[in-house]
Amino acid sequence: MSPWRRGGWLVLLLLAGIAVGWAGSSWTGDAAWYLAIPAAIAAGWWRLADPTRCERRDDR
């Protein structure tokens, strides 16, 4: 995956976390909803950066 595509996914995950944080905070008044930002990035990146799909380099 190209760096530009990975950057796009990072921005998309960031915006998704902000949207959830804003909606939850607006609805409940609790700022803890903004913890959805790092949670969305971590969950999405975990799926995106699946180590089982990485190429192995054997430099020996």
DOPAVO-534792 format. One record per atom (N, C-alpha, C, O): residue number from 1; residue in three letters; atom name; x, y, z. Coordinates in nm, 3 decimals, always signed. Layout:
REM DOPAVO-534792
firo;zami;volo;c1;c2;c3
NUM;ALA;CA;X;Y;Z
...
REM end
This chain:
REM DOPAVO-534792
firo;zami;volo;c1;c2;c3
1;MET;N;+0.085;-0.117;+0.000
1;MET;CA;+0.000;+0.000;+0.000
1;MET;C;+0.090;+0.124;+0.000
1;MET;O;+0.189;+0.130;+0.073
2;SER;N;+0.055;+0.219;-0.081
2;SER;CA;+0.138;+0.339;-0.093
2;SER;C;+0.128;+0.427;+0.032
2;SER;O;+0.029;+0.420;+0.105
3;PRO;N;+0.229;+0.508;+0.057
3;PRO;CA;+0.225;+0.599;+0.172
3;PRO;C;+0.107;+0.697;+0.164
3;PRO;O;+0.050;+0.734;+0.266
4;TRP;N;+0.072;+0.739;+0.042
4;TRP;CA;-0.041;+0.831;+0.028
4;TRP;C;-0.173;+0.766;+0.069
4;TRP;O;-0.258;+0.828;+0.133
5;ARG;N;-0.187;+0.639;+0.032
5;ARG;CA;-0.310;+0.567;+0.068
5;ARG;C;-0.316;+0.545;+0.219
5;ARG;O;-0.421;+0.561;+0.281
6;ARG;N;-0.202;+0.509;+0.279
6;ARG;CA;-0.199;+0.493;+0.425
6;ARG;C;-0.230;+0.625;+0.495
6;ARG;O;-0.301;+0.627;+0.596
7;GLY;N;-0.177;+0.735;+0.442
7;GLY;CA;-0.207;+0.867;+0.499
7;GLY;C;-0.354;+0.900;+0.489
7;GLY;O;-0.412;+0.957;+0.582
8;GLY;N;-0.415;+0.866;+0.376
8;GLY;CA;-0.558;+0.887;+0.360
8;GLY;C;-0.640;+0.809;+0.462
8;GLY;O;-0.736;+0.860;+0.519
9;TRP;N;-0.600;+0.685;+0.484
9;TRP;CA;-0.669;+0.603;+0.584
9;TRP;C;-0.652;+0.662;+0.724
9;TRP;O;-0.746;+0.663;+0.803
10;LEU;N;-0.533;+0.712;+0.754
10;LEU;CA;-0.509;+0.773;+0.884
10;LEU;C;-0.599;+0.894;+0.905
10;LEU;O;-0.658;+0.910;+1.013
11;VAL;N;-0.610;+0.977;+0.804
11;VAL;CA;-0.697;+1.095;+0.813
11;VAL;C;-0.843;+1.052;+0.829
11;VAL;O;-0.916;+1.110;+0.910
12;LEU;N;-0.885;+0.951;+0.754
12;LEU;CA;-1.022;+0.902;+0.763
12;LEU;C;-1.052;+0.847;+0.904
12;LEU;O;-1.158;+0.874;+0.959
13;LEU;N;-0.959;+0.772;+0.960
13;LEU;CA;-0.978;+0.720;+1.095
13;LEU;C;-0.982;+0.832;+1.198
13;LEU;O;-1.060;+0.828;+1.293
14;LEU;N;-0.898;+0.932;+1.180
14;LEU;CA;-0.897;+1.047;+1.269
14;LEU;C;-1.032;+1.119;+1.264
14;LEU;O;-1.088;+1.153;+1.368
15;LEU;N;-1.083;+1.142;+1.144
15;LEU;CA;-1.212;+1.210;+1.130
15;LEU;C;-1.327;+1.126;+1.187
15;LEU;O;-1.420;+1.181;+1.245
16;ALA;N;-1.320;+0.995;+1.171
16;ALA;CA;-1.423;+0.908;+1.228
16;ALA;C;-1.422;+0.917;+1.381
16;ALA;O;-1.528;+0.925;+1.443
17;GLY;N;-1.303;+0.917;+1.440
17;GLY;CA;-1.293;+0.931;+1.585
17;GLY;C;-1.343;+1.066;+1.634
17;GLY;O;-1.410;+1.074;+1.737
18;ILE;N;-1.312;+1.170;+1.560
18;ILE;CA;-1.361;+1.305;+1.596
18;ILE;C;-1.513;+1.309;+1.588
18;ILE;O;-1.578;+1.368;+1.675
19;ALA;N;-1.570;+1.249;+1.484
19;ALA;CA;-1.716;+1.250;+1.468
19;ALA;C;-1.785;+1.176;+1.583
19;ALA;O;-1.884;+1.224;+1.637
20;VAL;N;-1.732;+1.061;+1.620
20;VAL;CA;-1.790;+0.986;+1.732
20;VAL;C;-1.773;+1.064;+1.862
20;VAL;O;-1.867;+1.073;+1.941
21;GLY;N;-1.655;+1.120;+1.884
21;GLY;CA;-1.632;+1.199;+2.005
21;GLY;C;-1.724;+1.319;+2.014
21;GLY;O;-1.780;+1.348;+2.120
22;TRP;N;-1.739;+1.390;+1.903
22;TRP;CA;-1.826;+1.508;+1.903
22;TRP;C;-1.971;+1.469;+1.926
22;TRP;O;-2.040;+1.532;+2.007
23;ALA;N;-2.018;+1.365;+1.857
23;ALA;CA;-2.159;+1.322;+1.872
23;ALA;C;-2.186;+1.275;+2.015
23;ALA;O;-2.286;+1.314;+2.075
24;GLY;N;-2.098;+1.193;+2.068
24;GLY;CA;-2.118;+1.144;+2.204
24;GLY;C;-2.111;+1.253;+2.307
24;GLY;O;-2.189;+1.256;+2.402
25;SER;N;-2.015;+1.344;+2.289
25;SER;CA;-2.001;+1.456;+2.383
25;SER;C;-2.121;+1.551;+2.376
25;SER;O;-2.167;+1.601;+2.479
26;SER;N;-2.170;+1.574;+2.256
26;SER;CA;-2.286;+1.661;+2.240
26;SER;C;-2.411;+1.599;+2.302
26;SER;O;-2.494;+1.668;+2.360
27;TRP;N;-2.422;+1.469;+2.289
27;TRP;CA;-2.542;+1.400;+2.338
27;TRP;C;-2.542;+1.385;+2.489
27;TRP;O;-2.645;+1.402;+2.554
28;THR;N;-2.424;+1.353;+2.547
28;THR;CA;-2.418;+1.326;+2.691
28;THR;C;-2.356;+1.438;+2.773
28;THR;O;-2.378;+1.447;+2.893
29;GLY;N;-2.277;+1.525;+2.708
29;GLY;CA;-2.208;+1.630;+2.781
29;GLY;C;-2.079;+1.584;+2.846
29;GLY;O;-2.016;+1.659;+2.920
30;ASP;N;-2.038;+1.460;+2.820
30;ASP;CA;-1.918;+1.403;+2.878
30;ASP;C;-1.803;+1.408;+2.777
30;ASP;O;-1.813;+1.350;+2.669
31;ALA;N;-1.697;+1.476;+2.813
31;ALA;CA;-1.583;+1.491;+2.722
31;ALA;C;-1.504;+1.362;+2.704
31;ALA;O;-1.418;+1.355;+2.616
32;ALA;N;-1.531;+1.261;+2.785
32;ALA;CA;-1.461;+1.133;+2.772
32;ALA;C;-1.488;+1.067;+2.637
32;ALA;O;-1.413;+0.978;+2.596
33;TRP;N;-1.592;+1.108;+2.569
33;TRP;CA;-1.622;+1.054;+2.437
33;TRP;C;-1.510;+1.081;+2.338
33;TRP;O;-1.497;+1.010;+2.238
34;TYR;N;-1.430;+1.183;+2.363
34;TYR;CA;-1.320;+1.212;+2.272
34;TYR;C;-1.208;+1.108;+2.279
34;TYR;O;-1.114;+1.113;+2.200
35;LEU;N;-1.218;+1.014;+2.371
35;LEU;CA;-1.127;+0.900;+2.371
35;LEU;C;-1.154;+0.809;+2.251
35;LEU;O;-1.077;+0.717;+2.224
36;ALA;N;-1.261;+0.835;+2.180
36;ALA;CA;-1.290;+0.760;+2.058
36;ALA;C;-1.187;+0.792;+1.949
36;ALA;O;-1.169;+0.713;+1.857
37;ILE;N;-1.120;+0.905;+1.958
37;ILE;CA;-1.021;+0.942;+1.856
37;ILE;C;-0.904;+0.843;+1.856
37;ILE;O;-0.878;+0.782;+1.753
38;PRO;N;-0.833;+0.825;+1.968
38;PRO;CA;-0.724;+0.727;+1.963
38;PRO;C;-0.775;+0.584;+1.947
38;PRO;O;-0.706;+0.500;+1.889
39;ALA;N;-0.895;+0.556;+1.997
39;ALA;CA;-0.950;+0.421;+1.982
39;ALA;C;-0.978;+0.390;+1.835
39;ALA;O;-0.949;+0.279;+1.789
40;ALA;N;-1.034;+0.485;+1.762
40;ALA;CA;-1.062;+0.464;+1.620
40;ALA;C;-0.933;+0.447;+1.541
40;ALA;O;-0.925;+0.362;+1.453
41;ILE;N;-0.834;+0.528;+1.572
41;ILE;CA;-0.706;+0.517;+1.502
41;ILE;C;-0.641;+0.383;+1.533
41;ILE;O;-0.592;+0.316;+1.442
42;ALA;N;-0.639;+0.342;+1.660
42;ALA;CA;-0.576;+0.216;+1.697
42;ALA;C;-0.648;+0.097;+1.634
42;ALA;O;-0.583;+0.008;+1.579
43;ALA;N;-0.780;+0.095;+1.641
43;ALA;CA;-0.855;-0.018;+1.585
43;ALA;C;-0.839;-0.025;+1.433
43;ALA;O;-0.819;-0.133;+1.378
44;GLY;N;-0.848;+0.086;+1.368
44;GLY;CA;-0.832;+0.088;+1.224
44;GLY;C;-0.692;+0.054;+1.179
44;GLY;O;-0.673;-0.019;+1.082
45;TRP;N;-0.595;+0.106;+1.250
45;TRP;CA;-0.456;+0.081;+1.213
45;TRP;C;-0.419;-0.064;+1.239
45;TRP;O;-0.338;-0.122;+1.167
46;TRP;N;-0.478;-0.123;+1.343
46;TRP;CA;-0.453;-0.263;+1.373
46;TRP;C;-0.500;-0.348;+1.255
46;TRP;O;-0.433;-0.444;+1.216
47;ARG;N;-0.613;-0.314;+1.200
47;ARG;CA;-0.666;-0.386;+1.084
47;ARG;C;-0.584;-0.355;+0.958
47;ARG;O;-0.555;-0.445;+0.879
48;LEU;N;-0.548;-0.231;+0.941
48;LEU;CA;-0.476;-0.189;+0.821
48;LEU;C;-0.333;-0.241;+0.819
48;LEU;O;-0.283;-0.281;+0.714
49;ALA;N;-0.268;-0.242;+0.932
49;ALA;CA;-0.127;-0.282;+0.940
49;ALA;C;-0.115;-0.428;+0.984
49;ALA;O;-0.029;-0.461;+1.065
50;ASP;N;-0.198;-0.514;+0.930
50;ASP;CA;-0.198;-0.657;+0.964
50;ASP;C;-0.061;-0.718;+0.934
50;ASP;O;-0.022;-0.726;+0.818
51;PRO;N;+0.012;-0.761;+1.037
51;PRO;CA;+0.146;-0.813;+1.014
51;PRO;C;+0.149;-0.944;+0.935
51;PRO;O;+0.252;-0.979;+0.878
52;THR;N;+0.039;-1.015;+0.930
52;THR;CA;+0.036;-1.139;+0.853
52;THR;C;+0.037;-1.113;+0.703
52;THR;O;+0.061;-1.205;+0.625
53;ARG;N;+0.011;-0.989;+0.662
53;ARG;CA;+0.010;-0.955;+0.521
53;ARG;C;+0.140;-0.887;+0.477
53;ARG;O;+0.154;-0.849;+0.361
54;CYS;N;+0.234;-0.872;+0.569
54;CYS;CA;+0.361;-0.808;+0.538
54;CYS;C;+0.453;-0.906;+0.466
54;CYS;O;+0.450;-1.027;+0.489
55;GLU;N;+0.535;-0.849;+0.380
55;GLU;CA;+0.635;-0.930;+0.313
55;GLU;C;+0.752;-0.950;+0.407
55;GLU;O;+0.792;-0.859;+0.480
56;ARG;N;+0.805;-1.068;+0.405
56;ARG;CA;+0.921;-1.095;+0.490
56;ARG;C;+1.047;-1.074;+0.410
56;ARG;O;+1.059;-1.121;+0.297
57;ARG;N;+1.140;-1.003;+0.469
57;ARG;CA;+1.270;-0.981;+0.405
57;ARG;C;+1.373;-1.062;+0.481
57;ARG;O;+1.387;-1.050;+0.603
58;ASP;N;+1.443;-1.143;+0.410
58;ASP;CA;+1.548;-1.222;+0.471
58;ASP;C;+1.681;-1.169;+0.416
58;ASP;O;+1.722;-1.203;+0.305
59;ASP;N;+1.748;-1.086;+0.496
59;ASP;CA;+1.869;-1.018;+0.451
59;ASP;C;+1.996;-1.100;+0.474
59;ASP;O;+2.106;-1.046;+0.464
60;ARG;N;+1.983;-1.224;+0.504
60;ARG;CA;+2.102;-1.305;+0.528
60;ARG;C;+2.171;-1.344;+0.403
60;ARG;O;+2.273;-1.413;+0.408
REM end
